[in-house]
């Protein structure tokens, strides 16, 4: 059985064994810490560990033409830049810390209307120039192939100052509905060629709409502003044979799960354990409704040593017998996990999935 077949079976048949995958990879600092301590210099961790990786169709969904990248300030440790999406941010030169965001391009209706002029879904440059050759090559692939789609909440979060975005959800509901509707139109038109010409296995709908203690906006607001987008896009995808449509959100997104499922979403990832999101919790909330899951292995347990790793796997993996679940670390593997313990984790996971 190919990895593609195993992936699709695991997310459609609750009695199927999933492939061993690392869905969200490793922090750069993790790869650096492991180099020379088991991981060869310059090695690709996926190839080194013999792991299946996510594969995505490369369609450009950011503004085109991109904004001119400019360096506004620079010192030994930081660089303040205008990035290709028009966001001004201070980047840190050392390590992979999140940038400090300074200014966003959308602030109100006029700036939104100016911004969407760069979001033409029919711009042929959004697809790679060798697209026909890629389509032909994908016909014989043995791995799952998917798409990353920006969700409506993520659109606002990426291009609007977060505090201003929260106020817009309260003070300019007409604009927020319009943004969601327009983004659905953009998304459907942009991806029609891909789902028509390629047999797409899965879609990851990027949202990142929750903190450790709950969603960033209320369930009622998600129903009003986001659910219509989910309904339209999930219907569009299912009409083209896509059976795996998964929302990607860190944090405690449990209060939103029912809304996702009601709106045609089929599953969630990465099931962040520190936020209380576990595979068993997702099944409990779904209450018998089909739900697909990727992730769910607590990364902090990998850092706690082999006994903790065994306990984590022993506690969670029996659920595979009644869940459409592909176990993977619940976000990128952090550098406090040693190479030896990570190798032990992979071996222990593989043994249990035999």
Secondary structure, 3 states (H helix, E strand, C coil): CCHHHHHHHHCCCCCCCCCCECCCCECHHHHHHHECCCECCCCCHHHHHCCECCCECCCCCCCCCCCCCEEEEECCCEEEEECCCCCEEEEECCCCCCCEEEECCECCHHHHHHHHHHCCCCCHHHCCCCHHHHHHHHCCCCCCCEEEEECHHHHHHHHECHHHHHHHHHHCHHHHHHHHHHHHHHHHHHHHHHHHHCCCCEEEEECCCEECCEECCCHHHHHHHHHHHHHHHHHHHHHCCCCCEEEECCCCCHHHHHHHHHCCCCEEEECCHHHCCCHHHHHHHHCCCCCEEEEEECHHHHHCCHHHHHHHHHHHHHHHHHCEEEEEECCCECCCCCHHHHHHHHHHHHHHCC
